[in-house]
Amino acid sequence: MIEAGMHWDYVATAYAMSLGLILAVIVWVAFDARRQRLKLAALEARGIRRRSARAETQAGPETGTP
Amino acid sequence: MTSETKSPGFFSRLAHPGQFLVWSRYLVWPLAGLTVILFAIGLYLALVASPADYQMGETVRIMYMHVPNAWLSMMCYGVMAVAAFGTLVWRHPLADVAAKSAAPLGAIFTAIALLTGIVWGIPTWGTGWVWDGRLTSMLLHFLIYLGIIAMWFTFEDQHRAGRIIAVFTLIGVVNLVVIHYSVEWWSTLHQPASVFTAEGPKMPLELLTPLFVNLFAFSFLFATLQVVSMRTEIMRRRVAAMQRQAAMNRGAAPSPEPAR
């Protein structure tokens, strides 16, 4: 168990920085995913299709671009 | 008349962006769950159950954050290098998606390794930074990540960007070799390798266990974030393609959002 007074402030700083950055990247990745999902859903709701998506519908999922 | 079209193999179908979106959906939550469990165990071992080191004292606990992030920063670059190879040799559409997704994650892992190293160095070495081989090559590694991220934002055509960045990424692999051997080539404050050595780990099991549990925790975190980021990148490119299509349908000059 960690003992107070034995450089615990350095240990706490290192863990706070690490976990802070990790949390920030998790929030950013989740937010970005949600934003793109909503944009895609809005475009699909307007009836817009990619050319390759139309080709996929005709020829199966092996063709097309991302 | 016989068809010349060759049916794609099992792995080609799996790696098709559309198929990737289908099967990777089922990976995200199991990976996230494993990551949470491993972090719970890893943090308990690192902060509560493991002993202090006889030389470093309590600051040894910083190592359980520093070392996994340093390893992950190199592994992330390894993933980008393999993806770069896939982009240049096979022009696989998922390869540059993987490379682009890994870059910011690698930058974050490198930043954590650098920052925790500085915090550990102040009480242990008496300084947070020295311009020696290991620290300088690690800082260069971070700057390479930032350069690659900036390049992804610079090019509007992401397929062209993928090929240019792939070449740059493969050149940057040289720095991985420099980072690895820096502690042997030059005199440095940084300790030499103490886990993966020819004689085996030079560390007791009480310290190795939390180190490896945290390494697995960060590895699963990387896998989770990488899968989600790749899914997002595929969707971003679809959004850009659909916006172009919508602009063409309107008969106006295409003015889509670039797929960045």
HADDOCK unambig.tbl for C-alpha pairs under 7 A between the chains (distance, minus, plus):
assign (segid A and resid 1 and name CA) (segid B and resid 47 and name CA) 6.33 0.50 0.50
assign (segid A and resid 1 and name CA) (segid B and resid 48 and name CA) 4.16 0.50 0.50
assign (segid A and resid 1 and name CA) (segid B and resid 49 and name CA) 5.79 0.50 0.50
assign (segid A and resid 1 and name CA) (segid B and resid 50 and name CA) 6.65 0.50 0.50
assign (segid A and resid 1 and name CA) (segid B and resid 51 and name CA) 6.66 0.50 0.50
assign (segid A and resid 2 and name CA) (segid B and resid 47 and name CA) 6.15 0.50 0.50
assign (segid A and resid 2 and name CA) (segid B and resid 48 and name CA) 6.24 0.50 0.50
assign (segid A and resid 2 and name CA) (segid B and resid 58 and name CA) 6.52 0.50 0.50
assign (segid A and resid 6 and name CA) (segid B and resid 58 and name CA) 6.13 0.50 0.50
assign (segid A and resid 7 and name CA) (segid B and resid 58 and name CA) 6.54 0.50 0.50
assign (segid A and resid 7 and name CA) (segid B and resid 59 and name CA) 6.51 0.50 0.50
assign (segid A and resid 8 and name CA) (segid B and resid 58 and name CA) 6.92 0.50 0.50
assign (segid A and resid 10 and name CA) (segid B and resid 119 and name CA) 6.11 0.50 0.50
assign (segid A and resid 10 and name CA) (segid B and resid 120 and name CA) 6.97 0.50 0.50
assign (segid A and resid 11 and name CA) (segid B and resid 59 and name CA) 6.01 0.50 0.50
assign (segid A and resid 11 and name CA) (segid B and resid 61 and name CA) 6.66 0.50 0.50
assign (segid A and resid 11 and name CA) (segid B and resid 62 and name CA) 5.72 0.50 0.50
assign (segid A and resid 14 and name CA) (segid B and resid 62 and name CA) 6.31 0.50 0.50
assign (segid A and resid 14 and name CA) (segid B and resid 116 and name CA) 5.15 0.50 0.50
assign (segid A and resid 14 and name CA) (segid B and resid 119 and name CA) 6.23 0.50 0.50
assign (segid A and resid 18 and name CA) (segid B and resid 112 and name CA) 5.66 0.50 0.50
assign (segid A and resid 29 and name CA) (segid B and resid 229 and name CA) 6.41 0.50 0.50
assign (segid A and resid 33 and name CA) (segid B and resid 232 and name CA) 4.98 0.50 0.50
assign (segid A and resid 36 and name CA) (segid B and resid 232 and name CA) 6.43 0.50 0.50
assign (segid A and resid 36 and name CA) (segid B and resid 235 and name CA) 6.10 0.50 0.50
assign (segid A and resid 36 and name CA) (segid B and resid 236 and name CA) 5.83 0.50 0.50
assign (segid A and resid 37 and name CA) (segid B and resid 235 and name CA) 6.89 0.50 0.50
assign (segid A and resid 39 and name CA) (segid B and resid 239 and name CA) 6.79 0.50 0.50
assign (segid A and resid 40 and name CA) (segid B and resid 235 and name CA) 6.92 0.50 0.50
assign (segid A and resid 40 and name CA) (segid B and resid 239 and name CA) 5.60 0.50 0.50
assign (segid A and resid 48 and name CA) (segid B and resid 242 and name CA) 6.29 0.50 0.50
assign (segid A and resid 48 and name CA) (segid B and resid 246 and name CA) 6.39 0.50 0.50
assign (segid A and resid 49 and name CA) (segid B and resid 242 and name CA) 6.09 0.50 0.50
assign (segid A and resid 50 and name CA) (segid B and resid 241 and name CA) 6.15 0.50 0.50
assign (segid A and resid 50 and name CA) (segid B and resid 242 and name CA) 5.26 0.50 0.50
assign (segid A and resid 50 and name CA) (segid B and resid 245 and name CA) 6.55 0.50 0.50
assign (segid A and resid 61 and name CA) (segid B and resid 18 and name CA) 6.88 0.50 0.50
assign (segid A and resid 62 and name CA) (segid B and resid 13 and name CA) 6.46 0.50 0.50
assign (segid A and resid 62 and name CA) (segid B and resid 16 and name CA) 6.91 0.50 0.50
assign (segid A and resid 65 and name CA) (segid B and resid 93 and name CA) 6.85 0.50 0.50
assign (segid A and resid 66 and name CA) (segid B and resid 17 and name CA) 5.23 0.50 0.50
assign (segid A and resid 66 and name CA) (segid B and resid 18 and name CA) 6.85 0.50 0.50
assign (segid A and resid 66 and name CA) (segid B and resid 93 and name CA) 6.60 0.50 0.50
assign (segid A and resid 66 and name CA) (segid B and resid 234 and name CA) 5.42 0.50 0.50
assign (segid A and resid 66 and name CA) (segid B and resid 237 and name CA) 6.30 0.50 0.50
assign (segid A and resid 66 and name CA) (segid B and resid 238 and name CA) 6.32 0.50 0.50
